[in-house]
Amino acid sequence: MNIARGLLWGLEPVISRGVQANYTTGPVTVNLAFTDGYYSNDLNTISGELTYVISPTDTVMFQGQGNTSRNTRSTFTTAPILNNSSIFDVIWTHTMGPWSFTPYFQYTHAPAFTAAGWSKATDTWGGALLASYAFDSKSMLSGVSIPMRVEYVAQSNGTGVGVPLWGPGSNGWSITVTPTYTINRWFARLEGSYVGLGGGGSGYGSDGSKKDQVRGMLELGVLF
């Protein structure tokens, strides 16, 4: 619902290759996949998702992923510390008239792996709330929706080498608002976001020393 992905998404696999099986019975859907995780070209990752539709307005999902072996592959999409970690999410989606809410919790764990550069286990945990309000089709703002996102993520321990966030003990939070206008197949989105870092973390600015960032984006497109 936003243009730019969030802080928690930065810890998740961007692209994976492999095979997946899906099974649905009544309100329950189960997905099980065997992939290369963080696009490592090494088929060693098992992931799964359990989805339960509680009611027409409420859905709960449990997700998890972990690898069966380790490697030190390092590319733009395959960060070694993420590629050798486990990740778990609990997600709830609730709709209420023009409102949609999706809060979720995320936890990752990377055991010590000296060969790849870190000698201590590293954990992250975070939470996010995604919400969206869509104006009624009979109102003057028909076709307008306002998606919003608030996030917080922290690294609880680990060393300074290969850390998934902004340094040992670092944390970050962000807020994003993306007013969207849709007419027929065309849409336009204007986005404003802010992220701030704490716990000694830094990573923004031309030299990577700033502790916050403001970002603005404009997107025009067609749905087909």
Sequence and secondary structure as in RCSB ss.txt:
>XXXX:A:sequence
MNIARGLLWGLEPVISRGVQANYTTGPVTVNLAFTDGYYSNDLNTISGELTYVISPTDTVMFQGQGNTSRNTRST
FTTAPILNNSSIFDVIWTHTMGPWSFTPYFQYTHAPAFTAAGWSKATDTWGGALLASYAFDSKSMLSGVSIPMRV
EYVAQSNGTGVGVPLWGPGSNGWSITVTPTYTINRWFARLEGSYVGLGGGGSGYGSDGSKKDQVRGMLELGVLF
>XXXX:A:secstr
  SS  TTGGGS S   EEEEEEEETTEEEEEEEE TTT S   EEEEEEEEEEETTEEEEEEEEEESS      
SS  HHHHT EEEEEEEEEEETTEEEEEEEEEEEE  BGGGTB S EEEEEEEEEEEEE  TTSTTTTEEEEEEE
EEEEE S  SSS SSSSTT EEEEEEE  EEEETTEEEEEEEEEEEEETT   BSTTS BSEEEEEEEEEEE  
